[in-house]
Amino acid sequence: MFAYLSKKIAMPNNTRVESVAWSGDQGFLAVGGEKGLLKILKFEDKKGANTGNVNLTTNQTLGQHKGTVQIVMWNDAYRKLTTSDDEGLIVVWMNQQDYWFEEMINNRMKSFVSGMKWSPDGTRICIIYDDGAVIVGSVSGDRLWGKDLKHKLSLVEWSPDGKYLLFGTPEGEVRVYDDQGNPLYHVKILCFTKQETNSIYTPNFKLAAIQWYEASKMYTDETPPGLCIAYENGRIQLMKNEKDDTPIVFDAGIKILSLRWNPSGNTFAVCGYLIDGDQAQPRGIVQFYNNQGYHLRSLTVSKILLIFIW
């Protein structure tokens, strides 16, 4: 397996980047950051070309956001982009002839958006807020339902069939709801020892990622793991589904910031950073694992890696 950095892209005025998302179907890269930064980039399609000479065919700046753009999320099925900033503004963008413009704008004006995710078929979006509010809307912009949960929220993920929602909490819990917002059960968290936590449901460690490979099938004894739950302190739990009582658990040995599956679901990448002894500047690192939790390769970068895409 080979892993390497192929091209660097500078942001205007060295603006700090906080979020990126890759549209594999359309070939667009969305980049969000401080001071309302939101850019859409697209590269020339030159197979076999020297990557250092590949030019940008699209380099558009979108200007609705004023705060830091923290979330960028593609809907490849319907060719849309959804973005959110730290002031609570949500914008849905659409494309015509490689030009992007706003389709819908919303701001709840009560709390900031802590996460959002399109369903695997692209027909619904789930938006969660720090204060526990949940809104599910359709791709056409209609509000399907909304609820105020009694606990705060930090992460959201859909099951591959779109029938369940997994919500992460600041206490490290992963709670399962049906697609109408009705609570079902908690996921057992088994990647910590009994000495570290007294509860298999509330470990009191901060979640870094909940990622379910979208093409995962229903559970059988032969089904490879497709659900990854990762904590900032490096612990990872790899499961066949949300009820798996015998997950693969291991410690990545880094502070985890992000995690993504590859398109085929046989490999996932963990992004974070590592501090070596008295080293003043932590080293950014991406670690690659197969779907059985075996380490394949590490890619070291010179700076702390805040975000990762695949």
C-alpha positions in Angstrom: 0.0 0.0 0.0 1.3 3.4 -1.0 0.4 6.7 0.8 1.8 10.1 -0.2 1.0 13.9 -0.4 0.5 15.0 -4.0 -0.4 18.7 -4.1 -0.5 21.7 -1.8 -3.1 24.4 -2.2 -2.7 27.8 -0.5 -5.7 29.6 1.0 -6.1 33.4 0.8 -4.2 35.3 3.4 -3.1 32.0 5.0 -6.6 31.6 6.4 -6.8 28.6 8.8 -8.8 25.7 7.3 -11.2 24.0 9.6 -13.2 21.6 7.3 -12.8 19.8 4.0 -15.0 17.4 2.0 -14.4 15.6 -1.2 -17.1 14.8 -3.8 -15.9 11.6 -5.4 -18.7 11.6 -8.0 -18.4 15.2 -9.1 -14.7 15.7 -8.4 -15.1 18.9 -6.4 -13.3 19.7 -3.2 -15.0 22.0 -0.6 -12.8 23.9 1.9 -14.1 25.8 4.9 -12.3 27.9 7.4 -12.0 31.0 9.5 -13.6 34.4 8.6 -16.3 32.8 6.4 -13.8 31.0 4.1 -15.6 28.6 1.8 -14.0 27.6 -1.5 -15.0 25.1 -4.2 -12.1 23.6 -6.1 -11.9 21.2 -9.0 -8.8 19.7 -10.7 -8.1 18.9 -14.3 -8.7 15.3 -15.1 -5.3 14.3 -16.4 -4.8 10.6 -15.8 -1.2 9.7 -15.4 -0.1 13.4 -15.4 2.5 14.8 -13.0 0.3 15.9 -10.1 2.5 19.0 -9.5 1.4 20.4 -12.9 -2.3 19.7 -12.6 -4.3 22.9 -12.7 -7.6 24.0 -11.1 -10.6 24.1 -13.5 -12.8 25.5 -10.7 -11.8 27.9 -8.0 -14.9 29.6 -6.7 -15.3 31.5 -3.4 -18.8 31.3 -1.8 -19.7 34.3 0.4 -22.7 33.7 2.6 -20.8 32.7 5.8 -19.3 35.2 8.2 -18.2 32.9 11.0 -15.8 29.9 10.9 -17.1 27.2 8.5 -16.8 24.1 10.6 -18.9 21.6 8.6 -19.0 20.9 4.9 -21.0 17.9 3.7 -21.6 16.7 0.1 -24.8 15.0 -1.2 -23.4 13.3 -4.2 -26.8 11.6 -5.1 -28.4 15.0 -5.6 -25.3 17.1 -6.4 -25.6 19.4 -3.4 -23.3 20.8 -0.8 -24.4 21.7 2.8 -22.2 23.9 5.0 -22.5 25.3 8.5 -20.5 27.9 10.6 -20.0 28.5 14.3 -22.7 31.2 14.3 -25.3 28.5 13.4 -25.9 29.5 9.8 -26.6 26.5 7.5 -26.5 26.9 3.7 -27.4 24.4 1.0 -25.6 25.0 -2.3 -26.4 23.7 -5.7 -24.5 23.6 -9.0 -25.3 24.7 -12.5 -22.6 24.3 -15.2 -19.8 24.2 -12.5 -21.1 27.4 -10.8 -22.3 27.1 -7.2 -25.0 29.3 -5.6 -27.1 29.1 -2.5 -30.4 27.2 -2.7 -31.5 27.5 0.9 -30.4 29.3 4.1 -31.4 28.6 7.7 -30.3 29.8 11.1 -32.0 28.4 14.3 -30.4 31.3 16.3 -30.3 29.2 19.5 -27.3 27.0 19.5 -24.5 26.0 17.2 -24.6 23.1 14.8 -22.5 20.2 16.2 -23.0 17.8 13.3 -25.0 17.0 10.2 -25.1 14.0 7.8 -27.0 13.1 4.7 -28.7 9.7 4.6 -26.9 7.2 2.4 -29.5 7.6 -0.4 -29.2 11.4 -0.2 -33.0 12.0 0.4 -32.7 13.2 4.1 -30.4 15.3 6.2 -30.0 15.1 9.9 -28.8 18.2 11.7 -27.9 18.1 15.4 -27.3 21.0 17.7 -25.1 21.2 20.8 -28.2 21.7 23.1 -29.8 18.4 22.0 -32.1 19.7 19.2 -32.4 17.4 16.2 -33.9 18.4 12.8 -34.4 16.0 9.9 -35.2 17.5 6.5 -35.8 16.3 3.0 -33.6 17.0 0.0 -36.2 19.4 -1.3 -36.0 21.5 1.9 -39.1 20.3 3.8 -38.8 19.8 7.5 -39.7 16.1 8.2 -39.5 16.2 11.9 -37.7 17.9 14.8 -37.1 17.0 18.5 -35.4 18.4 21.5 -33.5 15.5 23.2 -32.7 15.6 26.9 -28.9 15.3 26.3 -26.3 17.3 24.4 -25.1 16.1 21.1 -21.7 16.0 19.4 -21.8 13.6 16.5 -24.4 12.0 14.2 -24.3 9.0 11.8 -26.9 7.1 9.7 -27.0 3.3 9.4 -26.3 2.1 5.9 -30.0 1.3 5.3 -31.2 4.7 6.6 -33.4 3.1 9.3 -31.4 4.2 12.3 -29.5 7.3 13.6 -26.5 7.1 15.9 -26.0 10.1 18.2 -22.7 10.7 20.0 -22.8 12.8 23.3 -20.0 14.9 24.9 -19.8 12.1 27.6 -18.7 9.6 24.9 -22.0 7.7 24.7 -23.4 6.4 21.4 -27.2 6.3 21.4 -29.3 4.6 18.7 -32.6 6.1 17.6 -34.9 5.1 14.8 -35.3 7.4 11.7 -38.3 9.1 13.3 -36.3 10.2 16.4 -37.5 7.5 18.8 -34.9 6.3 21.3 -34.0 2.6 21.1 -30.8 1.7 23.0 -27.2 2.5 23.8 -24.2 1.0 22.0 -21.9 -0.9 24.3 -18.5 0.7 24.5 -15.9 -2.0 25.1 -12.7 -0.3 24.0 -11.8 0.8 27.5 -10.8 -1.4 30.5 -12.9 -1.6 33.7 -10.2 0.4 35.5 -10.7 3.3 33.1 -14.5 3.5 33.2 -17.2 1.9 35.3 -19.8 2.0 32.5 -20.0 0.4 29.1 -22.5 3.1 28.0 -21.0 6.3 29.4 -17.2 6.1 29.2 -16.6 9.9 29.9 -14.0 10.1 27.1 -14.5 12.5 24.2 -15.6 11.0 20.9 -13.6 11.8 17.8 -15.7 10.0 15.1 -18.6 7.7 14.4 -18.2 6.4 10.8 -20.4 3.6 9.3 -19.3 2.4 5.8 -22.3 3.2 3.7 -22.3 0.0 1.7 -22.3 -2.3 4.8 -24.9 -5.1 4.7 -27.0 -6.5 7.5 -25.1 -8.6 10.1 -24.1 -12.2 9.4 -21.2 -14.2 10.8 -19.3 -13.4 7.5 -20.0 -9.7 7.4 -16.8 -7.7 7.7 -16.8 -4.9 10.3 -18.1 -1.6 8.9 -18.9 0.6 12.0 -16.0 2.5 13.5 -16.3 4.4 16.8 -13.2 6.4 17.7 -12.2 8.4 20.8 -9.8 11.4 20.9 -7.5 9.5 23.3 -6.7 6.9 20.5 -9.2 4.1 21.4 -11.1 2.6 18.5 -14.0 0.1 18.4 -14.6 -1.7 15.1 -18.0 -3.4 14.9 -20.1 -5.4 12.4 -23.2 -3.4 13.4 -24.5 -1.4 16.4 -25.4 -4.5 18.4 -22.0 -6.3 18.0 -21.0 -7.6 21.4 -17.6 -8.8 20.3 -16.1 -5.7 18.6 -12.4 -5.4 17.5 -10.8 -2.9 19.9 -7.4 -1.4 19.8 -5.4 1.8 20.6 -4.1 3.8 17.7 -1.5 5.4 19.9 -2.3 9.0 18.7 -4.7 11.8 19.5 -7.5 11.2 17.0 -9.1 14.0 15.1 -10.9 12.3 12.2 -11.6 8.9 10.6 -12.8 7.9 7.2 -13.5 4.6 5.3 -12.2 4.2 1.7 -14.8 3.7 -1.1 -14.6 -0.1 -1.0 -14.9 -0.5 2.8 -11.8 -2.6 3.2 -9.6 0.1 4.6 -10.1 3.1 6.9 -7.7 6.0 7.7 -7.3 7.6 11.1 -6.0 11.2 11.3 -4.4 12.8 14.3 -1.1 13.8 15.9 1.6 12.3 17.9 3.9 13.9 20.5 7.4 12.4 20.7 9.0 13.0 24.1 10.1 16.6 24.6 9.2 17.6 21.0 7.7 21.1 21.0 5.6 20.6 17.9 3.4 17.5 17.6 3.7 15.5 14.4 0.6 15.1 12.2 0.0 11.5 11.2 -2.5 9.4 9.2 -2.6 5.7 10.0 -4.2 3.2 7.7 -6.0 0.0 8.9 -7.9 -2.8 7.2 -11.4 -3.7 8.2 -10.1 -6.2 10.7 -8.1 -3.6 12.6 -4.7 -4.5 11.3 -2.3 -1.6 10.8 -1.2 -1.2 7.2 0.8 2.0 6.9 1.5 5.4 8.5 1.9 8.7 6.7 3.6 11.5 8.6 3.2 15.2 7.8 5.1 18.2 9.0 2.2 19.9 10.7 -0.7 18.9 12.9 -3.4 17.5 10.7 -6.8 18.8 11.7 -8.9 17.3 8.9 -8.9 14.3 6.6 -10.9 13.3 3.5 -11.0 10.2 1.4 
